[in-house]
Amino acid sequence: ELARGWRNDPETLPLLKEYARSDKNGDIRQAAVQELAYGWKDDPATLPLLKECMRNDEEEGVRRVAVQALARGWSDDPETLPLLKEYALSNERYEVRQAAVQELARGWRDDPATLPQMKEYARSANYYDVRLAAVQALARGWMDDPETLPLLKERARDDGDYYVRLAAVQELAHGWKDDPETLPLLKYCVRNDHEGDVRQAAVQLLARGWRNDPETLPLLKDRARDDEHE
């Protein structure tokens, strides 16, 4: 309310900077960072403060918000793109890694390096959350790229983390319903994926998108009786 209603009060900006750096409550630091980035973009102290919060804040939510603010408000700053690439691969906080990947895909979609980077992240990033964010970014931002569909199918079958397999299955069902391999892949996941949450998602997608397929009803009955996962 201070930031929005008393922007010109001489105490507002110093208070927000103080809260962003040193308030004991992470939600308050996060709110202060958001308001500074939104309302005081041209203040010379705002950008250094955002970078400081990105690097040093103990709460990952604050660091995530700082990453998003930096990417959206200072895309032309020479440190922004290298920082996002660095954070996508090596930050110790999963929310920060995901935010970095998402912002790269959103803000640098036309950069010729971004698409190859997303493919690399989806296939080989060490952190599952980076692979997941890259899979979603490819499915939503580069649907027509000839490598996107094969890569999603590969991740749906073979990724070592079930969150990534789950995301890939969902994106295939929503974006490639008419591809001749999507339905068989869903049935494969219903029967064979070793993680219950993936089988559950595949069952729901099958029931809602392919109810007229002759195998859907028997498969649902089979899973209702015999699946080991509650």
Secondary structure as UniProt FT lines:
FT   HELIX           2..5
FT   TURN            7..8
FT   TURN            10..11
FT   HELIX           12..22
FT   HELIX           26..39
FT   TURN            41..42
FT   TURN            44..45
FT   HELIX           46..56
FT   HELIX           60..73
FT   TURN            75..76
FT   TURN            78..79
FT   HELIX           80..90
FT   HELIX           94..107
FT   TURN            109..110
FT   TURN            112..113
FT   HELIX           114..124
FT   HELIX           128..141
FT   TURN            143..144
FT   TURN            146..147
FT   HELIX           148..158
FT   HELIX           162..175
FT   TURN            177..178
FT   TURN            180..181
FT   HELIX           182..192
FT   HELIX           196..209
FT   TURN            211..212
FT   TURN            214..215
FT   HELIX           216..226
//
